[in-house]
Amino acid sequence: MTQEGERLVTGEFLGLFLVFGADIILVVVPLAIAGIVSGAVAVAVTALILGVYGGWLGLRWWRLRDSAEPTQPNPLETLKDRYAAGEISDEEFERRLDRLIDTEREERATVDERSKERSNG
């Protein structure tokens, strides 16, 4: 979803905040000081604007953080890719595929045993 080097605060984010958020705050606060609007309204408007932009910033940070986490390569896909590229022979592919299947069966059996132990214990 995100590209390498994508920044947390984009030009779009900063521009919208300056055009709408900061400008509204700069209008509401003097109106509250002059007594034209109540202080509660000024605080509420400021909190709403900062909350919206803070939420947007938090969401971007969360998405960027999740996209930056390295994913482990799928061993089966790696094996298929190497076979398709001609890096390994038919026999080698079959041997490694059997080993992967055996490993997966062993892992499932271990997980199943642990689940049974937890439910019985």
N, C-alpha and C positions, 0 to 999 in steps of 0.2 A: 504494500500500500504506500509506503513512503520510500523516497529515494535517498541514496547515500548522501550524507551531508545536509539533510533537510534541517532547517532551524526551528527552534521552538517558537520564537516570535517572528512572524513573517511580516512582510510589508503590508499585506492586507489587514492583518491583525492590528498592527500599529496605526495604520491609516484610519481604520474604522473607530478605533479607540479615540484617536485625536479629534476626528471629525465629529463624532457623535457623543462619546462618553465624556471626554474632558471638556468639550464645549458646553454641554448641558450642565455639568458640575459648575463650570465657571459662570454660568448664567444664574443658576439656582442659588448658589451661596450668597452672592451680593443681594439678590432679591430677599433672601432670608435676613441678611444683615439690615437691609433697609426696612424690614417689617412688612413687605408686600406679601410674602408667603411665610408660613410658620416654619420654625426651626425643625419641627418634626418632619415636615414635607421635604426640606432640604436634606436632612439626614437619610430619610427613606429613599429619595431619588439617588443620592450618592451611593448608598449601600446597594441598591438595585443595580446600578451601572457597574460598580466594582465587582459585585457578585456575578453578573453575567460574564464580564470579561475574565474574571478569575476562574469561573467554571470552564470557559472556553480554553483558557491557558492550561488548566488542569487536565482537560480531556486531550488536548494535543500532546502534553507531556506523557500521559498514559499510553497513547497510541504510539508515540515515538519510542518509548521505552520498550513496549511489547514487540515492536518491529525490529528493534536492535538486538533482542535476545537471539543468540545463535541457535539454530535448529540442528539436531543431529541428523546426519544423512541416513536414509533408509538402506540397510545393508542389501536387501533384495533388489532395490532399484539400482544401487551401485553395481551389483553383480550383473543385472540385466544390461546396463549401459556398457559395461566392459565386454560382455559377450557380443553385444550388437556392434561394438567398435572393432571386434576381431582381436581383442587383446588376450582373450583366453580361448582355449579349444573347447569342443563339445564335452569331452571327458572331464576337463577341469571345471566347466560350468556345472555339470551334473554332480560332481563330487562336492563342490562348494554349496550347491543348492541343498543337497542332502544334509550337509553339516548345519546349514541355517535352519532347516526344518527341525532337525534333532534338537538344536539349541532352543528353538521356540517352544517345542514340546516340553523340554526340561524346565524352562522358565514358567510355563503354565502350570506344570505339576507342582512346582515349588510354591507358586502363588496359591494354588488350590489347597495345598497342605496347610499353609499359614492361615488361610481363611477358615478351614475346619478347626484348627487349633484355637483360634480366637473365638469361634462360635461355641466350642465345647468348654473353653476355659473360663 
